Amino acid sequence: MATEGLSTTRSKLGPKETLERLQAAVRARGLTVFGHVDHAGGAAAAGLQLRPTDLLIFGNAKGGTPLMQAVQTIGIDLPLKMLVWQDEAGDTWLSYNDPRWVAKRHGASGDGEPTVSALASALDGLAKTAGSA
């Protein structure tokens, strides 16, 4: 599962409970849930099969705006997103774009490092909270 710029953490729970815990953890941190994409539900509506695959879109302006002020194209990667998915073995995973990789991708200067580090720490914490038993 080594994809450049992607952080992936194994959940000890099933996909539904992991997603529910992720949503609760996001809200508990005062972040806004902007959307939820049920990829498996969309696949089923099209007559196709897909293991549980849910994308949660969340964030807040205080966290993302400073990065967009520095490099406006970072807005293509914001708000934050986390994917909860189940592999072929039945294991559940949480994946998200590493904020350091996103900053590098857009050529952000070192001035944004405190914000990038805070986002990376927050995402890591959310993944651990959502995926722990």
C-alpha positions in Angstrom: 0.0 0.0 0.0 2.9 2.4 -0.6 1.4 5.2 -2.7 3.4 8.4 -2.7 1.7 11.1 -0.6 -0.9 8.7 0.8 -1.0 7.7 4.5 -2.9 4.6 5.3 -3.7 3.2 8.8 -5.4 -0.1 9.6 -8.6 0.0 11.6 -9.3 -2.6 14.3 -13.0 -2.1 13.5 -15.3 -2.8 10.6 -15.9 -0.1 7.9 -19.3 1.1 9.2 -18.1 1.6 12.8 -14.8 3.1 11.6 -16.7 5.7 9.6 -19.1 6.5 12.4 -16.1 6.9 14.8 -14.3 9.1 12.3 -17.4 11.4 11.9 -17.7 11.7 15.6 -14.0 12.4 16.1 -14.1 15.1 13.3 -17.1 16.8 15.0 -15.5 16.5 18.4 -12.5 18.5 17.1 -14.8 21.3 16.0 -14.4 20.5 12.3 -17.2 20.7 9.8 -18.2 17.7 7.8 -18.8 19.0 4.3 -19.8 15.8 2.7 -19.8 12.0 2.6 -19.4 10.0 -0.6 -20.6 6.4 -0.4 -18.7 4.9 -3.3 -20.1 1.4 -2.7 -23.6 2.8 -2.6 -23.0 4.6 -5.9 -21.6 1.4 -7.4 -24.6 -0.6 -6.3 -27.0 2.0 -7.8 -25.1 1.4 -11.1 -25.5 -2.3 -10.8 -21.8 -2.8 -9.8 -20.2 -4.3 -6.8 -17.6 -2.5 -4.6 -16.5 -3.4 -1.1 -17.3 -0.7 1.5 -15.6 2.5 0.4 -16.6 5.8 2.0 -15.0 9.3 1.6 -15.5 11.8 4.4 -14.8 15.5 3.4 -14.1 17.8 6.4 -12.2 20.7 7.7 -12.4 24.4 8.7 -11.4 27.7 7.3 -8.9 28.5 10.0 -6.8 25.5 9.1 -7.0 25.6 5.3 -7.1 29.3 4.5 -3.5 30.1 5.5 -2.3 27.4 3.1 -4.4 28.8 0.3 -3.2 32.3 1.1 0.3 31.0 0.6 -0.4 28.9 -2.5 -3.9 29.2 -3.8 -3.8 26.0 -5.8 -3.7 24.0 -2.6 -7.5 24.6 -2.7 -7.8 21.7 -5.1 -6.7 19.4 -2.2 -8.8 21.0 0.4 -11.0 20.5 2.4 -9.4 17.5 4.0 -10.6 14.0 3.0 -10.3 10.6 4.5 -11.2 7.3 2.9 -12.6 4.4 4.9 -12.3 1.2 2.8 -12.3 -2.5 3.1 -9.8 -4.7 1.3 -10.4 -8.1 -0.3 -9.3 -9.8 3.0 -12.0 -8.0 4.9 -9.6 -5.6 6.7 -10.6 -2.0 7.1 -8.3 0.9 6.3 -8.2 4.7 6.6 -6.3 6.6 3.9 -5.6 10.3 3.5 -3.3 12.7 1.6 -0.3 13.5 3.7 -0.4 17.3 4.2 3.4 17.5 3.8 3.1 15.9 0.4 0.3 18.2 -0.5 2.4 21.2 0.5 5.4 19.9 -1.5 3.2 19.2 -4.5 2.1 22.8 -4.6 5.5 24.3 -3.8 4.5 25.8 -0.5 7.3 27.5 1.3 8.6 26.6 4.8 6.4 29.4 6.2 3.4 27.1 6.1 5.2 24.3 8.0 3.5 24.9 11.4 0.1 24.6 9.7 1.1 21.6 7.7 2.5 19.9 10.8 -0.7 20.6 12.7 -2.8 19.2 9.9 -0.6 16.1 9.7 -0.9 15.5 13.4 -4.7 16.1 13.4 -5.2 13.6 10.5 -3.0 11.0 12.2 -5.0 11.4 15.4 -8.3 11.2 13.7 -7.3 8.0 11.9 -6.0 6.4 15.2 -9.2 7.5 17.1 -11.5 6.1 14.4 -9.7 2.8 14.0 -9.1 1.9 17.6 -11.2 -0.6 19.5 
